[in-house]
Amino acid sequence: MAGILNIQMSPCVGDKKNNLNKVEYYIKKYSDKVLDLVILPEFFSTGINDKFFKECPEDENGGVVVKFLSDVAKKYNTNIICGSVIEKVADKYYNTSFALNRNGKIIGKYRKIHLFNYMGGDEGNLITPGDEYVIADMDFGKVGMAVCFDIRYSQMFKKLAQLGAEVIVLPTAWVIPNEVYDDIKARNYAKDMWFAMNRTRAYDNMVYMVISDICGNINSNVSCLGCSMIVSPMAEVLASAQYDECAIYSDIDLRVNRFMRSQYPIADID
């Protein structure tokens, strides 16, 4: 068994110190449980703000954000998926997720491949897409790394499964228009669609899916849905959040997907 802590938060734009302290608050709150992996949302340390992205990016080692979380990983003896940060290398910016082991060492770095350039999104105007699939080899199992809009590209998740992923993490800032968010019926439909996509990725690839989302209002046009979740290889939602800040926890049993793959070797087909 492995203990998974999934943090959903509404970061204060530009206030890294406050946002990082909030992360440690939730980890400390759940420190009486077995913590094998902690997952944070996309842009958890900065919020969504293009100006701040350019003014205060992290370096190729994750800067102050990953340094802080490296200390937290050691303090609480846990692996951490550091959501995503804006990483600047030379004149390029990447939307990057770092994986840390219990010793605070970087054991994986994934640069988001599929950028959100649709329905008013302009991520590609600032961010350079990555070009590598990444598996973080952790002490409890193999963790595939993806970020947000990657979820729309099913072949990526199949490839991660073929590379050995037993868990796939998805730090996210999943935005929906405010007219949808503010309408209960429309928001419930958006939630159902969100759950359907993530449950399908889990079931099709026989992996645990852990989705960690930002929540709350972003600006006058969009809000983030929230609805973070932990999903089993059988598409069972083991734990889920609603629309507010919180953390959710679940034990997962990797023997489940290992047995299922022995019976139905989905990663070897095609």
C-alpha positions in Angstrom: 0.0 0.0 0.0 1.0 3.6 -0.6 -0.4 6.7 1.0 -1.3 9.5 -1.4 -2.0 13.1 -0.2 -3.5 15.3 -2.9 -3.6 19.1 -2.2 -6.1 21.4 -3.8 -5.5 25.1 -3.3 -6.3 28.7 -4.4 -2.9 30.3 -4.5 -2.4 34.0 -3.8 -1.1 35.5 -7.0 2.6 36.4 -6.7 2.9 35.4 -3.0 5.2 32.4 -3.1 5.9 32.5 0.6 2.3 32.3 1.6 1.5 29.6 -1.0 4.5 27.4 0.1 3.5 27.8 3.8 0.0 26.7 2.8 1.4 23.5 1.2 3.4 22.7 4.4 0.2 23.4 6.5 -1.7 20.6 4.7 1.3 18.2 4.8 1.7 18.8 8.5 -2.0 18.3 9.0 -1.8 14.8 7.5 1.6 13.9 8.9 0.0 11.3 11.2 -0.8 9.3 8.1 1.6 7.3 5.9 2.8 9.8 3.3 4.4 8.1 0.3 3.5 10.8 -2.2 2.2 14.4 -2.1 0.9 16.1 -5.2 0.5 19.8 -5.8 -1.4 21.7 -8.5 -0.1 23.5 -11.6 1.0 27.1 -10.8 0.5 26.4 -7.0 3.3 28.7 -6.0 2.3 31.7 -8.1 -1.3 31.5 -9.2 -2.0 32.2 -12.9 -0.4 35.5 -13.9 1.6 35.9 -17.1 3.3 39.1 -15.8 4.5 37.3 -12.6 5.6 34.3 -14.6 8.1 36.5 -16.6 9.2 38.5 -13.6 9.8 35.7 -11.1 10.5 32.4 -12.8 12.5 29.6 -11.2 15.9 28.3 -12.5 16.5 24.9 -14.1 16.7 23.4 -10.6 13.3 24.8 -9.5 14.6 27.8 -7.6 13.3 28.8 -4.2 10.1 26.7 -4.7 11.8 23.4 -5.2 14.4 24.3 -2.5 11.6 24.8 0.0 9.8 21.6 -1.0 13.1 19.7 -0.9 13.4 20.6 2.8 9.7 19.7 3.3 10.2 16.3 1.6 13.0 15.5 4.0 11.2 16.9 7.1 8.0 14.8 6.5 9.8 11.8 4.8 7.7 11.9 1.6 8.0 12.0 -2.1 6.6 15.2 -3.7 5.3 16.1 -7.1 6.0 19.9 -7.1 2.9 20.8 -9.1 4.4 23.0 -11.8 6.5 26.1 -11.9 7.6 28.5 -14.6 11.2 27.5 -15.3 13.5 29.8 -17.3 16.5 28.4 -19.2 18.4 31.0 -21.3 15.6 32.9 -23.2 13.0 30.1 -22.9 10.3 29.5 -20.4 8.8 26.1 -19.6 5.9 24.9 -17.5 7.8 22.4 -15.5 6.9 19.8 -12.9 9.6 18.5 -10.6 9.6 15.1 -8.7 11.4 14.9 -5.4 12.2 11.8 -3.4 12.2 11.5 0.4 15.7 12.9 0.6 14.7 16.0 -1.3 16.5 15.0 -4.4 15.2 15.8 -7.9 14.5 12.5 -9.5 12.3 13.7 -12.4 11.6 16.9 -14.4 8.7 17.0 -16.9 8.2 20.0 -19.2 4.5 20.3 -20.2 4.1 19.2 -23.8 0.6 20.1 -24.7 0.0 23.8 -24.2 -3.4 25.5 -23.7 -3.8 27.8 -26.7 -7.6 27.5 -27.1 -10.7 29.3 -26.1 -8.8 32.4 -25.1 -5.8 30.6 -23.6 -2.4 31.8 -24.9 0.1 29.6 -23.0 2.1 29.0 -26.1 2.8 32.7 -26.5 5.1 32.5 -23.4 5.9 28.8 -22.8 8.1 26.5 -24.9 6.6 23.0 -25.1 8.6 20.1 -23.7 9.3 17.0 -25.8 10.0 14.1 -23.4 7.8 11.7 -21.5 9.0 11.3 -17.9 8.7 8.5 -15.4 9.8 9.2 -11.8 11.1 6.0 -10.2 10.0 6.3 -6.6 10.5 3.9 -3.7 6.9 2.6 -3.8 6.4 2.5 -7.6 6.8 4.2 -11.0 5.1 7.6 -11.4 4.3 9.0 -14.8 4.2 12.8 -15.0 1.8 15.0 -17.0 0.3 18.5 -16.6 -3.2 19.8 -17.1 -4.1 20.0 -20.8 -2.1 16.9 -21.5 -5.2 15.0 -20.3 -6.8 15.7 -23.7 -4.2 13.6 -25.5 -4.9 10.0 -24.7 -1.9 8.5 -26.5 0.4 10.3 -24.1 -1.1 8.3 -21.2 -0.9 5.1 -23.1 2.8 5.8 -23.7 3.4 6.5 -20.0 1.8 3.2 -19.2 4.0 1.4 -21.8 7.0 3.0 -20.1 6.0 1.4 -16.9 3.9 4.0 -15.1 1.7 2.6 -12.3 0.5 6.0 -11.1 0.1 9.0 -13.3 -0.1 12.5 -11.7 -1.7 15.5 -13.3 -1.1 18.9 -11.6 -3.7 21.1 -13.1 -5.2 24.6 -13.4 -8.4 23.5 -15.2 -10.2 26.7 -16.1 -13.9 27.1 -17.1 -15.7 30.3 -18.1 -17.3 32.2 -15.2 -20.7 31.9 -16.8 -20.3 28.1 -16.5 -18.8 28.2 -13.0 -21.6 30.4 -11.7 -24.4 28.3 -13.1 -24.9 25.2 -10.9 -26.3 23.0 -13.7 -23.5 24.0 -16.1 -20.8 23.6 -13.5 -22.1 20.1 -12.6 -21.8 19.2 -16.2 -18.2 20.5 -16.4 -17.5 18.4 -13.3 -19.0 15.3 -14.8 -17.0 15.7 -18.0 -13.8 16.3 -15.9 -14.4 13.1 -13.9 -15.2 11.1 -17.1 -11.9 12.1 -18.8 -9.7 11.2 -15.8 -11.6 8.0 -15.0 -11.2 6.9 -18.6 -7.5 7.5 -18.6 -7.2 5.4 -15.4 -9.3 2.5 -16.8 -7.9 2.4 -20.3 -4.3 2.3 -19.1 -4.7 0.4 -15.8 -3.1 3.1 -13.7 -3.9 5.1 -10.7 -4.6 8.7 -11.6 -4.0 11.6 -9.2 -5.3 14.9 -10.3 -4.5 18.0 -8.3 -6.3 21.2 -9.3 -6.3 24.9 -8.5 -9.7 26.1 -7.3 -11.6 29.4 -7.2 -11.8 32.6 -9.2 -8.9 33.5 -11.5 -10.1 36.7 -13.1 -13.3 38.3 -14.6 -13.4 35.7 -17.3 -12.5 32.3 -15.8 -12.4 30.2 -12.6 -10.6 27.0 -11.8 -12.9 24.0 -11.3 -11.2 22.3 -8.4 -12.7 18.7 -8.2 -9.3 17.1 -7.6 -9.4 13.3 -7.3 -7.6 10.0 -6.8 -8.8 7.3 -9.2 -8.2 3.6 -9.2 -7.3 1.5 -12.3 -10.9 0.3 -12.2 -12.0 3.9 -12.6 -13.3 4.0 -9.0 -13.0 7.5 -7.4 -11.2 6.7 -4.2 -11.2 10.3 -3.0 -12.4 13.6 -4.4 -12.7 17.3 -3.6 -15.4 19.8 -4.4 -14.7 23.5 -5.2 -12.8 24.8 -2.2 -9.3 24.5 -0.8 -8.6 21.2 0.9 -6.5 18.1 0.9 -7.7 14.6 0.1 -6.0 11.3 1.1 -6.2 7.7 0.0 -4.2 4.5 0.3 -3.6 2.8 -3.1 -2.6 -0.8 -3.7 -0.2 -1.2 -6.7 -0.8 -4.9 -6.6 -4.2 -4.1 -8.2 -2.9 -2.7 -11.5 0.0 -5.2 -11.5 -2.5 -8.1 -11.3 -4.8 -6.5 -13.9 -1.9 -6.0 -16.3 -0.9 -9.7 -15.9 -4.4 -10.6 -17.0 -4.8 -8.0 -19.7 -1.5 -6.6 -20.9 -2.8 -3.4 -22.2 0.6 -1.7 -22.4 1.8 -4.4 -24.8 -1.1 -4.0 -27.3 -0.6 -1.8 -30.4 
